[in-house]
């Protein structure tokens, strides 16, 4: 994986942990936004990384 893909994945995982912490502290709206944003970022990073592999093969 490229360095940028690793950084984006780490950011998405941090958003997921922020979502869990927000949910624990009863801030459901912020928790949902962080969870959805983290999920979308992970999906885009996964698809982008796999698209690059298909082009090189």
C-alpha positions in Angstrom: 0.0 0.0 0.0 1.0 3.5 -0.6 1.7 5.9 2.3 -1.3 8.1 1.4 -3.6 5.0 1.6 -2.2 4.1 5.0 -2.7 7.7 6.3 -6.3 7.8 5.0 -7.1 4.5 6.6 -5.7 5.6 9.9 -7.8 8.8 9.7 -10.9 6.7 9.0 -10.2 4.4 12.0 -9.6 7.4 14.3 -13.1 8.7 13.2 -14.6 5.4 14.1 -13.1 5.5 17.6 -14.3 9.1 18.0 -17.7 7.9 17.0 -17.6 5.3 19.8 -16.5 7.8 22.3 -19.2 10.3 21.3 -21.8 7.6 21.5 -20.7 6.8 25.1 -20.9 10.5 26.0 -24.5 10.6 24.6 -23.7 12.8 21.6 -25.6 10.7 19.1 -25.6 13.2 16.2 -21.8 13.7 16.2 -21.3 10.0 16.6 -23.4 9.2 13.5 -21.6 11.8 11.5 -18.2 10.5 12.5 -19.2 6.8 11.9 -20.6 7.6 8.5 -17.7 9.7 7.4 -15.2 7.0 8.6 -17.1 4.3 6.7 -17.2 6.4 3.5 -13.5 7.2 3.7 -12.7 3.5 4.2 -14.8 2.5 1.3 -13.3 5.1 -1.0 -9.7 4.1 0.1 -10.5 0.4 -0.5 -12.0 1.0 -3.9 -9.2 3.4 -4.9 -6.5 0.9 -3.9 -8.1 -2.0 -5.7 -8.6 0.2 -8.8 -4.9 0.9 -8.9 -4.1 -2.9 -8.7 -6.4 -3.7 -11.6 -4.8 -1.1 -13.8 -1.3 -2.5 -13.2 -2.2 -6.1 -14.0 
